[in-house]
Amino acid sequence: MYLPKHFLVEDQTVLAHLISEYPLATIVANLDGHFEINHLPLMLSTDKTKLYGHVARMNPLVKVAGSSNLLVTAIFNGPNAYITPSWYPSKQKGGKVVPTWNYAAVHAEGSIKLIDDPQWIRAHVSQMTNTHEPTYQSSWKLDDAPEEYVQMMLKAIIGIEIDIKSLTGKFKLSQNRPEQDYAAVVEKLSKSPREALQEMLQYMKVPE
């Protein structure tokens, strides 16, 4: 990942916050010379050293992860937004400005292994459900479904654990612009009715 210093974020608390807000990861692995790409929700351990999730037992990742110390990269994409140069006050000084795209992303690199333990898998799925249900003002529990159906669904998946070797954030949030341009972007975003731009605004206010 191309990562200029002014976009680098190493604060583990900030990175963990993005992962919790945007848990759907893109997992990239090199399998026999081709890239195997999966999109999976993951949960970060409290000590920020591991990621947990689950995949279908038929997923190609299962065969390789179960037989070797496979390295993967999990990419978490936070908010993103097109930034028009018309917002920059510096545009008035010669017009030397161009559009850009602001975004926040976290890359977690590490080795992946399988967890084939029925009790662990059930506890993991319950935890994931309990974590995300309140977001929708809902209280559905795994036990609400018929037990026979739950068992059938749980048997079709297997747990995964990623032992994180590096956790890196790239928050491209107009830090490279003059202070007045940065302030103008924040102001314009704050006035936008678009939810995506409001999410971007919250990340621009996160201390670096």
N, C-alpha and C positions, 0 to 999 in steps of 0.2 A: 504494500500500500504506500503510495506516495504521500509523505507526511511532513510538510513544513513545520518547523518548531512552533510557530504561532497558532497552529491548529491542533497540536498535541495535547491530549488530556490524560493525565496519569492518576488523578485523584480517584481512588477505588470507590469511594462513596458516591461520587458523581456517576461513575461508570455503572455501578450496581443499580443506581436509580433508573438509568436508561433501560437496562435489561429488564427491570421489574415493570416499567411502563410499556415497553415494546418487546415482549418475551418471544415473539415468533422469530426464530433464527433461521438463517440460510446456512446449512452445514455443507461444507465442501470437502470432499475427500478424493484422493487420487487412487483409483482402483484399477489396477492392471493397465495403466497407461491412459485411462480416460477419467474425466471428472464425474464423480457421482455427487449429485446435488439434491439435498432434501430440505424441506421447509417444515420445521418442527418447533413447537413451543418448548422452551427450556426454563428451568428454575435454577437460580444461583444459590449455592450453599451460603450459610450465614458468615462463614469465614472467607468467602469469595475465592475459594480454591477449586471448586468443582461445579459442574453444570449437570443437571439431571433431567431426563426426559424418557420418552418411550417411542418405539417404532413398531410397525407391523412385522411379524415374524418372517414374512415373505420379502421384506425389504432387502436389496442386495447388500446393504451396509451390515446386516446381521452376520452373514457368512464370513466376511473379511474381519470385522471387529472381533469375532469370536475366535479367530485363528492367529491374529498377529497384533503387534503393538501399533495400530494404525493411528497416524496423525491426522487431525482434522482441524478446520477453521470454522468456527461458528460466528456468523456475522449478524449483528443486531442493528437494524436501521431505525433510527428515531425520526423526528419530524424533518421535513425538507420543504423548501420553498424557492421559487424563482424570485430573484431580486432585480428589479428594474433600475437602470442607472438614472432614470428620471427622478428618483428619490434623493440622489446625492446633491448636496449643496455645491460640492466641488465641480459639478457639471457646468456651472456658470463660468468656471475659470478655464476656458479653452476647449471644453467639451470632451476632454480625454478620459472618458469613462465607458465601460461596457457592462452588459448584463452579466450576472453570475448566478450560481445556485448555492444556497446555504443548506447545510444538512449536518446531522449528528449521527455518528455510527460507532459501534464498538466491535472490535475483533477479539475473539477468544481463541487462542491456539492451544492445542493439547492432544493427549492420547485418549482414545475412546475404548471403553470396554462394556461388555454386556452384563446385565444383572437379571439372571433367570431365577428369581425367587418370587413365588406367588404372593406371599405376604407383603414383600417389599413393593411389588407392582401395585397391589391394591392400595396400600398406604400412600404411595406416590400419586396415583390417580385421584384419590380422595383429597390429598393435600392441594393438588393443582386445581381441582374443582372448587374447593373451599376458598382458595385464594382469589379466584376470578369471579365467582358468582356475585359477591357484593358489588362489583363494578356495575352490574345491571340491576341493582336493587332486588336481587333474587336470592333464594336460599335453597336451591336444589341440591340434594345430597346424593351420593352414589347409592346409598341404601334405599333411596326412593324408587329405584328401578327393581323389577323382579330379580331375585337372587339368581335364578337359573340363567337369565339373560346376562346379568353382570358377569357371571362366571364364564359364559361363552365368549363375551367380549374381551375379558382379561386374558383368556388363554390365547387370543389371537395377537397379543402384543408382548414385547419384551423390553425391559428397562435398559437404559444406557446411562453411562457416567463418563463425563469428559473431565480428565484431570488437567486443569488449566496450567499451562507453562508460561503464558503471557496474556495479559489483558490490556488492550490498548484502545484509546479513544481518539477519533478524529472529529473534532467539532469545528466545522468551517462556518463560522458565524459572523462574518464581516470584521474579524479582529484585525485584518490587514488594511482596513480602510481608515482614513483620517477620523479623528474623534467626532467631528461634526457629521460626517457621513454615517458613522455607526449610530449616533443618536437619532439621526433622521430615519434610518431603517427601523429602529425600535419604535419611534413615534408612528410611522406608517403602519407597521404591523399591529400596533395597539388599537388602531382605528378600523382595522379590517374585520368584517363580520365572518370571515372564513375561519372555520375551526382549525384547519391545518396551519394557518398563519399564526393563530393564537398559541398553538403548541410550540411553534418555532420561537415565538416571543419569550415563552417561559425558559427555553434553553439559552437564549441570548442573555438572559438575566442570571444564569447560573454562574457563580464565581469560577474563574479558571485557575 
